[in-house]
Amino acid sequence: MVERHHLEIMRAVERQGSLTAAAEQLHLTQSALSHAIRKLEQQLGTSVWLREGRQLRLTQAGHQLLALANRLLPQFEHAEMQIHQIAQGQRGSLRVGMECHPCYQWLLKVVGPYLQQWPDVDVDVKQEFQFGGMGALFGHDIDLLVTPDPLHKPGVRFEPVFDYEQVLVVSEDHSLADEKWVEPHQLEKETLITYPVAVERLDIFTRFFLPAHTAPARHKTIETTDIMLQMVAAGRGVSALPRWLVDDYARNMPIRALKLGQQGMPKQIFLGFRERDEAVDYLNAFVKLARSIRWN
């Protein structure tokens, strides 16, 4: 009863905001679009939209159909793209989702050599799935997920590909700059600058401050690494970032990296992918290459 074109209509109306705009996007007349939905509603025995003036409001049934559309249509479209590429003699495409702000710089080290080794594979990096990558992976919006915090669930496999250390970043003239490591209580009067991420997903809080039952005086968020480190260099606060990234910036900026605690804070970058895709040769090649890349 529910067919693909019904789902495409539901998604288009939701995205475009009106029947007219949705019909134009789908290359249909508005009457043909309305007729298709009316016929579906007759078959289902319930409405999918309610009109409120010029606005359309989804019914409970409509919400169910829209959720189905958002789940299934990306899978249809991905499969069709792959089949088309096979028919054209192409290898395929690899869509990489980022769930880690600083991991983008690391990823660039992998993508360059990979494109040379696999000239018939396109790579697309998607950053809009920050900290929502698992849904994108299950929904076939991406094929690989780059994350330092894997969520192990049935159907998904995570491979560690890069070991690193999370460190505290301070300016060269900071009072702690000559310390080998810092303890949580030493930062109680500091302004901590992080990416705009929920506190429960920040290691500096979950593994450093919270176990010590303390916190920084202030917490400020900044989206870009460059501005964050400019703030640190200017003495406006401290931050916690991967050592490999800090060392790279420290060549041209007056900043220093300190251990978080005497033992430091080890971390890993993981690549996650659907188990059903583990036999895809160009995906496996990306994972293997990622393991071999070292930050200089």
SEKOL-189495 format. One line per field, with one value per residue (C-alpha): z, x, y. Coordinates in steps of 0.2 Angstrom, whole numbers, plus 2048, in hexadecimal, padded with zeros to 3 digits. Each point is the difference from the previous one (the first is absolute). Layout:
z = c(Z / ...)
x = c(X / ...)
y = c(Y / ...)
This chain:
z = c(800 / 805 / 7F1 / 7FD / 7F8 / 80F / 80B / 7F4 / 801 / 813 / 801 / 7F2 / 809 / 810 / 7F9 / 7F4 / 80C / 7F4 / 7F3 / 7F2 / 803 / 803 / 7EF / 7F7 / 808 / 7FB / 7EF / 803 / 7FF / 810 / 7FC / 7FC / 811 / 809 / 7F7 / 805 / 812 / 800 / 7F8 / 80E / 80D / 7FA / 800 / 811 / 807 / 808 / 7FC / 7FF / 801 / 807 / 7F9 / 80C / 7F4 / 7F4 / 80B / 800 / 810 / 801 / 808 / 80A / 7F1 / 7F6 / 80D / 7FE / 7ED / 801 / 80C / 7F3 / 7F2 / 809 / 804 / 7F0 / 7F2 / 804 / 7FE / 7EF / 7FA / 806 / 7F8 / 7F0 / 800 / 802 / 7F2 / 7F5 / 803 / 7FD / 7F0 / 7FB / 804 / 810 / 811 / 80B / 80D / 812 / 80B / 810 / 80F / 80D / 812 / 806 / 7FD / 800 / 7F7 / 7EF / 800 / 803 / 7F2 / 7F3 / 803 / 7FB / 7F2 / 7F5 / 7FE / 7FF / 7F1 / 7F7 / 804 / 7FC / 7F1 / 7FC / 811 / 805 / 812 / 808 / 811 / 80A / 80F / 804 / 80A / 80F / 80E / 7F7 / 7F5 / 805 / 7F9 / 7F0 / 7FF / 803 / 7F4 / 7F2 / 7FF / 803 / 7FE / 80D / 810 / 808 / 813 / 810 / 809 / 7F8 / 805 / 7FE / 7F9 / 7F6 / 7EE / 801 / 802 / 806 / 7FC / 80A / 7F4 / 809 / 812 / 807 / 810 / 806 / 808 / 808 / 7F5 / 809 / 7FA / 801 / 80E / 80A / 812 / 7FD / 7EF / 808 / 809 / 7F9 / 804 / 809 / 80C / 800 / 810 / 7F7 / 7F3 / 80C / 7FC / 7ED / 7F1 / 7F6 / 7EE / 7F7 / 7F0 / 801 / 806 / 80F / 810 / 802 / 7F0 / 804 / 807 / 80A / 80A / 801 / 803 / 808 / 809 / 806 / 808 / 80A / 805 / 7F9 / 7F1 / 7F7 / 805 / 7EF / 7F0 / 7EF / 7EF / 7F0 / 7EF / 7F7 / 806 / 7F9 / 80A / 80F / 800 / 7FD / 810 / 809 / 7F9 / 806 / 811 / 800 / 806 / 7FE / 7F6 / 7FE / 7EE / 7F8 / 803 / 7ED / 7FC / 80D / 7FB / 7EE / 805 / 80D / 7F2 / 7FC / 810 / 812 / 808 / 80A / 803 / 812 / 805 / 808 / 810 / 803 / 7F6 / 7F2 / 7F6 / 7F2 / 7F2 / 7EF / 7F0 / 7FA / 7EF / 801 / 7F1 / 7FE / 802 / 7F0 / 7F7 / 807 / 7F0 / 7F5 / 7FA / 7FF / 811 / 808 / 7F6 / 808 / 812 / 7FC / 7FA / 80F / 80C / 7F7 / 800 / 80E / 804 / 7FE)
x = c(800 / 80D / 80C / 810 / 7F8 / 7F5 / 810 / 808 / 7F1 / 800 / 812 / 7FF / 7F1 / 809 / 810 / 7F8 / 7F2 / 7F2 / 7F7 / 804 / 813 / 800 / 7F7 / 80C / 80F / 7F9 / 7FB / 7ED / 7F1 / 7F9 / 7F0 / 809 / 809 / 7F0 / 7F7 / 80E / 7FF / 7ED / 800 / 80D / 7F5 / 7F1 / 80A / 807 / 7EF / 808 / 806 / 813 / 7FE / 7F4 / 7FE / 801 / 7FD / 80E / 80B / 800 / 802 / 805 / 7F4 / 807 / 7FF / 809 / 80E / 802 / 801 / 80D / 80B / 7FF / 805 / 80F / 805 / 7FE / 802 / 813 / 802 / 7F7 / 80A / 811 / 7FC / 7FB / 810 / 80B / 7F7 / 802 / 813 / 802 / 7F6 / 80C / 80F / 804 / 805 / 7F5 / 800 / 805 / 7F6 / 809 / 7F7 / 809 / 7FC / 80F / 805 / 813 / 800 / 7FD / 813 / 805 / 7F4 / 808 / 810 / 7F6 / 7F6 / 80E / 809 / 7F0 / 7FA / 811 / 7FE / 7EE / 7FD / 7EF / 7F9 / 7F8 / 802 / 7F3 / 803 / 7F0 / 802 / 7EE / 7FE / 80A / 7FC / 7F1 / 80B / 7F8 / 7EF / 809 / 809 / 7F0 / 7F6 / 80D / 804 / 812 / 80B / 80E / 7FF / 80F / 7FF / 80A / 7F1 / 7F8 / 7EF / 801 / 7EF / 7FB / 803 / 80E / 813 / 80D / 812 / 80D / 80C / 80A / 806 / 802 / 801 / 7F4 / 809 / 7FD / 805 / 806 / 809 / 813 / 7FF / 7F3 / 805 / 7FE / 80A / 810 / 7F6 / 802 / 7EE / 7F1 / 7F3 / 7EE / 801 / 80D / 7F3 / 7F2 / 803 / 802 / 7F5 / 7FE / 7FD / 7F9 / 7F6 / 7ED / 7FE / 7F5 / 80A / 7FD / 809 / 810 / 80E / 807 / 7F0 / 7FC / 812 / 808 / 7F5 / 7F1 / 80A / 809 / 7F0 / 805 / 7FE / 807 / 7FA / 7F9 / 7FC / 800 / 7FC / 808 / 7FC / 811 / 811 / 809 / 7F6 / 801 / 813 / 801 / 7F6 / 80C / 80F / 7F9 / 7FE / 7ED / 7FF / 806 / 7FA / 801 / 805 / 809 / 813 / 804 / 7F5 / 807 / 812 / 7FC / 7F9 / 80E / 80C / 7F9 / 7F6 / 806 / 7F7 / 806 / 7F8 / 800 / 7FB / 7EE / 805 / 811 / 7FB / 7F9 / 7EF / 802 / 7F3 / 7FD / 7F8 / 7F4 / 7F8 / 7EF / 7F7 / 7F1 / 805 / 7F7 / 80D / 80F / 804 / 800 / 812 / 802 / 7F8 / 80D / 80E / 7FB / 800 / 811 / 808 / 7F9 / 809 / 811 / 7FF / 80B / 800 / 810)
y = c(800 / 80C / 803 / 809 / 80F / 802 / 801 / 80C / 80C / 7FF / 805 / 80E / 808 / 800 / 807 / 80D / 805 / 800 / 7F5 / 80C / 800 / 7EE / 7FC / 80B / 7F7 / 7EF / 806 / 7FD / 80B / 805 / 7F7 / 7EF / 802 / 803 / 7F2 / 7F3 / 805 / 7FF / 7EF / 7FA / 807 / 7F7 / 7F0 / 803 / 806 / 80F / 811 / 804 / 813 / 80C / 812 / 80F / 80F / 7FF / 7F5 / 7ED / 7F6 / 7EE / 7F4 / 7F2 / 7F5 / 80D / 801 / 7ED / 801 / 80E / 7F6 / 7F2 / 80B / 807 / 7EF / 7F7 / 80C / 803 / 7ED / 800 / 80F / 7F8 / 7F0 / 808 / 80A / 7F1 / 7F6 / 80F / 801 / 7ED / 802 / 80E / 7F6 / 80B / 7F8 / 80A / 80E / 801 / 80C / 804 / 808 / 80A / 7FF / 809 / 812 / 7FE / 7F0 / 809 / 805 / 7ED / 7FA / 80B / 7F6 / 7F1 / 806 / 807 / 7EF / 7F6 / 80A / 7FC / 7EE / 7FF / 80B / 7F9 / 803 / 811 / 806 / 80B / 807 / 805 / 80B / 803 / 7F0 / 806 / 7F5 / 7F8 / 7F5 / 7EF / 805 / 806 / 7EF / 7F5 / 80C / 7FD / 813 / 7FC / 7F0 / 804 / 809 / 808 / 802 / 7FF / 7F9 / 7F1 / 7FA / 7ED / 7FA / 7F0 / 802 / 80D / 7FC / 80C / 7FF / 80A / 808 / 80E / 802 / 811 / 809 / 80D / 80F / 811 / 80F / 810 / 80F / 801 / 80D / 7F7 / 7FD / 7ED / 800 / 7F8 / 7F2 / 7EE / 7FC / 808 / 7FB / 805 / 80B / 80B / 805 / 805 / 813 / 7FD / 803 / 7F0 / 802 / 7F1 / 7FC / 802 / 7EE / 7FA / 7FF / 7ED / 7FD / 80A / 7F6 / 80F / 7FF / 7EE / 7F9 / 80F / 80C / 7F6 / 7F2 / 80D / 808 / 811 / 80B / 80F / 812 / 803 / 7F5 / 809 / 7F7 / 805 / 7F7 / 801 / 7F9 / 810 / 80C / 7F5 / 7FF / 813 / 803 / 7F4 / 808 / 811 / 7FA / 800 / 7EE / 7EE / 7F2 / 7ED / 7F9 / 7F2 / 802 / 7FD / 80F / 80B / 7FC / 804 / 811 / 803 / 802 / 811 / 805 / 804 / 7F1 / 7F0 / 7EF / 7F9 / 7EF / 7FE / 7F7 / 7F7 / 7F1 / 80B / 7FD / 7F3 / 800 / 7F8 / 804 / 7F3 / 7FD / 7F8 / 7F8 / 7F4 / 7EE / 7FB / 80C / 7F8 / 7F6 / 810 / 801 / 813 / 802 / 7F4 / 808 / 811 / 7F8 / 7F8 / 810 / 80A / 7F4 / 803 / 813 / 808 / 812 / 808)
